[in-house]
Amino acid sequence: MSEAPGVLFLDEIAPGSRALVGGKALALATLARLDLPVPPAFVVTTHAYAGAHALPDLPPDLHDAIAHALERLRAASHRWDHVIVRSSAPFEDSAEFSAAGQLESVIRPANLDSVLDGIRTCWAALDRPAVRSYYRASGGAGTPQIAVIVQEYLDTSVAGVLFTRGLGPATHPDALVSEASTEGSAGVTSGQATPDRYVIDRTTRAVLEESRAPGDSSRRLSPVEIAALAELGLRLEAHYGTPQDIEWGIEGDRLYILQARPVTVLTPAPGADAYTTHPADDSITWVSGFFEERFPGAVSPLTWTYLFPAIEQTALREPVRYVGTPHPDRLPILRLYQGRVYTNLAVFQMLYKWFPPGLVPNDARRFFVGGDVSQRRAIAQPGLIRAAWHVLRTMLTEPNWHPLNYRVWQRFTGVHRAALAYYRARLDAGLDAGDLLVILDHLRVWTVRLLRIHRWSINYAEVISTILRRLVARWTDLSPEAVHTYLAAAEDSPTRRTDRALQLLADRAAALGLAPDMLAEQAPQHPELVAPMAGFLHEFGHRSFCLDLMCPRYADDPAEVWAIVARLMPPESAPQAEAGQRRREQDRLRAELDRQLGDVPLKAAILRGVLFFAGRYVALREQQRFEWQRGLHLMRRAFTLAEARLIADGMLRQPGDIFFLRWDEIAALLRGQTLDQPPAALATARRRDFRRVQHAPYPRFLSGDQPLDPGDSVPAGHQLAGVGASTGRATGIARVILTPGSLNELLAALREGDILVTQATDPGWTPAFNRIHALVMSVGGQLSHGAIVAREYGIPAVVSIGEGVQRIQDGDRLLVDGDNGTVTILDPGGER
């Protein structure tokens, strides 16, 4: 054995020792340092595991150290007959990875042989295939390690869990909630026991509501015990600065803490409005711009509670930490309002504060009230030197940051697809409820890994695109937007490949003489269309009209695909002619750049380098979304398999109900637990409320819960100002479609030559881009999906016209000028 300790008591564990003692033991040591009532324990460290787990017998020094620790534990314990031996791995109980139920916890008689047997049992659990798979899915490298806790076993008369915030009922949303059972905290958390439930006032510590378990065998908590439990919970919440999930037990007349961990504040309370959350601080300014073009519609309760904690962590909370923000875990970052996702404006102030004015991305203006990016300075943040040091430290430790991030992505896609193929095969094989939960946990971890690469790709795309436009404007007399449109846009994006494949199906059906109105009936059995459709679904079946898990994927509903194909018959565009025109414009711009910069080789070389990277990173935006949808498709499939079980058990009524439950509710049902309300009734009520918010208008900015006037009121006259996102000019009839329910609905509303006017677009809308002549969006920037796709299709686009979209009426005749970023109403209410 080397100098690293093999055995440590809780009071000997230093902060930051997760790698040595694991997540559970580190949390217990933290509680003990706060002088909180934690049962005495010692830890057999990961160092001991590494040196001894493969040996037939323990090394004498480790054997003696454990024997000595057991005697010391006996002296510290008030009773002595059994101990609990629990695994504590460094990779479990973290913010993104729980490994719940995968490792081992055993109760053993309090003698040396039994304890050593328990330690061996915990060590052996690390070799289980499920645990190894968990470890790989969490991004673990090398050989996983494990520590083991040996702790006094309590003979509790009652035990349970306490949530300090987030589970209060609608009548008392900020209350503490505790569940208690005579079957122990494990019985409560596993769902094997039906607990008593106590709703506790935060100020008076009095019980506000109480519900008892069936029968008369449960042990009721006294007012003194309730008050003591509340005091402990509030003390931990104050110490950590976040809501806490605490496992506790009472032995005799003493309350003990068995475990404590943070709980997410994103989850609405049972019975609360599933589409509007109310953060405690009503002085925060919230902005819709970041997520509006990613999730342009209302978000389903399942997507919000299952997917958004991972998105929040990777896309926003970790970057805020990287720039040196103190206590980033305490910062409220996301909220829901009328089903839409809003971000705390302070996040963008923190991220952009120290950007030099010339490098602030053009798209950043949509995050600030009135488009005033100088607001980024109006926040108390660490100084420039501290921020620079944190950024430098991130660059030295974060594997995805460097300028060749696109190569990191190339390596990741192969690993990602292999992992998804494995999970797809498992889903095909048929799984029990526990396996479904494990796979859903794994898939979310893969989303975290993908988004950690994606966030750097977005950053590089924003900065490099800004530099490109600045250099073209300063060094040439060419249009920066034209150069970006034709030389930095994706040549062959997944979106365009999907659209071409749909068009080929339409061409084939037309060549076979099938009528569009009969296609949905005839095509599925037509011998010359079965194989092409199968090929399309194999390549593009994971695509969807939107990112929300509620939206069906192409593979989920081939009939919907045939309906889309029918609307593309006869061919709506001439892609070969468009492609030829695009190549000619590219050649012209390259020749003009060479002519204007030919006498300045250094400038020409710099501009070519910037163009190279701009092309790589602008293209990655669509490629990474396309890849992410592969994982989202498997998530949706796993949830629909779970839904089928719940429908068969009578808990849900109809397909689609599961998307109106929260993730924690679904997990509880799959574990055999019950909810406060019948799940079918919850789904029905939330489905009804979803219809209420789905098409409701929503503000770009909020102050607390109040819509905020952004200060960019609609100008007088008939010209609206925005941001030119795709070069060119076009006239046409406005079709105002803010939130279409499906691609078929969108296609049915558009005719050849229309101008699409909307809040924001999704790549799933792009088959409609073949028939529109221009795009106008209320929000978005030059790197929004709508802007990128408009450039790919060679149609003018103006984005970020804000409240100006309300001036445009369906049927108005518009002039869209993508060069100058204006939309002119030529003929209000004009006829076709």
Secondary structure, DSSP 8 states (H G I E B T S, - for coil): --SS-SEEEGGG--TT-HHHHHHHHHHHHHHHHTT-----EEEE-HHHHHHHTTSSS--HHHHHHHHHHHHHHHHH-SS-SEEEEEEE-TTSSSSS---TTTS-EEEEESSHHHHHHHHHHHHHHTTSHHHHHHHHHTT--S----EEEEEE----SEEEEEESSS---TTSTTSEEEEEETTHHHHHHHTSS--EEEEE-TTT--EEEEE--SSS-S----HHHHHHHHHHHHHHHHHHSS-EEEEEEEETTEEEEEEEEE--S-S--TTS-TT----S-TT-EEE-HHHHTTS-S---HHHHHHTHHHHHIIIIIHHHHHTT-SSGGGS--EEEETTEEEEEHHHHHHHHTTS-GGGS-GGGGGGSGGG-GGGGGSS----HHHHHHHHHHHHHH-TT-STTHHHHHHHHHHHHHHHHHHHHHHHHH---HHHHHHHHHHHHHHHHHHHHHHHHHHHHHHHHHHHHHHHHHHH-SS-HHHHHHHHSS-SS-HHHHHHHHHHHHHHHHHHTT--GGGHHHHGGG-TTTHHHHHHHHHHHTT-BSSSSTTS-BGGG-HHHHHHHHHHT-S----HHHHHHHHHHHHHHHHHHHHHHHTT-HHHHHHHHHHHHHHHHHHHHHHHHHHHHHHHHHHHHHHHHHHHHHHHHTTS--STTGGGGS-HHHHHHHHTT---SS-HHHHHHHHHHHHHHHHT----SEEETTEE---S----SSSEEE-EEEE--EEEEEEEE-SS-SSHHHHHHH--TTEEEEES---GGGGGGGGTEEEEEESS--TTSHHHHHHHHHT--EEE--GGGGGG--TT-EEEEETTTTEEEEEETT---
